[in-house]
Amino acid sequence: MIDLRDVAAVRRAEAAAFARVPDGTLMQRAAFALSVTCAGLLERARGRTTGAQVALLVGSGDNGGDALWAGAFLAGRGCAVTAITTADRFHVDGARALRRAGGRLVAGADLDGARQVLARADLVVDGLVGIGGSGGLREPAAGLLAAGVDAIVVAVDLPSGVDADTGVVAGAAVDADVTVTFGAVKPGLMLSPGRERCGTVRLVDIGLEFDQPAAVRVLEGTDVARWVREPDADAYKYSRGVAALATGSAAYPGAGLLSTAAARGLGPGMVRVLDDGTARTREIVDRFPDVVVDGTAPADQQRATAWGAGSGLAGTADQKPLVAAVLAAPVPVVLDAGALTIMAASDAVRSLVADRAARGLAVVLTPHEGEFERLWPGLLRDSDGRLAAAQAAAARSGAIVVLKGPGTVIAAADGAAFVDAEGTADLGVAGSGDVLTGLLTAVLAEAWAAGRRSIAELTEATAAAVWLHGRAGRIAARSGPVLAPAIADAVGAAVLAARFGEHA
């Protein structure tokens, strides 16, 4: 699991470290690791570091110092290193070390000369702005980068112009191929749109120690494996979880098939579908003969250990009793699509969600940004990024909120959150959300059946389902352009990848 640490937490840890180690130690550690990464990239691209042209973009802060010291190390390995300074002041010791190693400095105000340096570069190190920066790049840096850079770009700690806490990009920003971040991964490296500027993120341990657990985290495959364990030797269908779905409609029958397929693919003990008396349920059973169809009220289906509702529903007022009936079930509930539309228009449904939260019963809401706006008008616009918006929505509703999109955010009412790093743009197809609903319901059903019932546990289980959705999309993409049925079909392979690793 990757802990995400905001700027305030990093500053506290740095202050504590400065009291323990000699001056300059942390910068030397960071700069040396940065230089090793840069050298490795040059060797892969050119076959050697000797003779490589390296340009450093140097601002006035410590990131500029990191870049200068890394440049000195690279110059010692035979690189031709030129630092472009964009401020009147910069790290004196780093600049002195670079000059001693044979590097040179030019002023960014000399746009023509600086652009020539960039045009010749094999690799560019972005040390313009550190984690305390805000807003877009300013001149002369913005002008220098306006035409783009053809070289490999390595960002120091984070790409300049990306907000470290929120991922917000409020103007011109660096597009990095690799970001070398120090001490901890910052939220802005994982949150959209900042994550699209970071390229590959590499974390370097420089000896920071944090005084509190991280509130925001990223799951990795080994973490997800805890939620999709192989069945115990004495397991049986009910002990493995029963995922129940109120899914599909005459207008959108495919949604029922997709959500059911995804729930089955995870491998719970049973998948049940609420019978609405239409041909829709017969279509599901014809496709999946192991699925149980039952018209009993959800609260009375005592074997069910989680419910999912909304996929394929039109979201009309006449469907409100169905959503209310699902919310009456004493197990985790996932609301998607049409159920969210109904909730957005109904104070009564919102009250049911809040009442469940007061009783410690989880509701998972899965809005994309348009649905989020209908549920909480203006909140995303007025919040400081997607993470803050999802956390605020969770606090208002008492639900676990899954704000879908690039870097999907999973937030609980107490502020705990996960950011997904597994999903890709391949998931942005019709029916993908239906697959996610089936997955969520099945993961939560297994967790509930296993006695893992706290909101903290179910929030992590929700994040695990989002990870599996992303991995299934990646697996599906190996065979060509991705469609939702292929994502559903890849759920089983995603489970094996979590359990046994990439080569399962």
Buried (B, 14 or more C-beta within 10 A) or exposed (E): EBBBBBBEBBEBBBEEBEEEEEEBBBBBBBBBBBBBBBBEBBBEEBEEBEEBBBBBBBBBBBBBBBBBBBBBBBBBBEBBBBBBBBBEEBBEBBBEBBBEBEBEBBBBBEEEEBBBBBEEBBBBBBBBBBBEBEBBBBEBBBBBBEEEBEBBBBBBBBBBBBBBBBBBBEEBBBBBBBBBBBBBBBBBBBBBBBBBBBBEBBBBEBBBEBEEEBBBBBBBBEBBBBBBEEEEEEBEEEBBBBBBBBBBBEEBBBBBBBBBBBBBBBBBBBBBBBBBEEEBBEBBBEEBEEBBBBEEEBBEBEBBBBBBBBBBBBBEEEBBEBBBBBBBBEBBBBBBBBBBBBBBBBEEBBEBBBEBBEEEBBBBBBBBEEBBBBBBEEBBEEBEBBBBBBBBBBBBBBBBBBBBBBBBBBBBBEEBBBBBBBBEEBBBBEBBBBBBBBBBBBBBBBBBBBEBBEBEBBBBBBBBBBBBBBBBBBBBBEEEEBBBBBBBBBBBBBBBBBBEEEEE
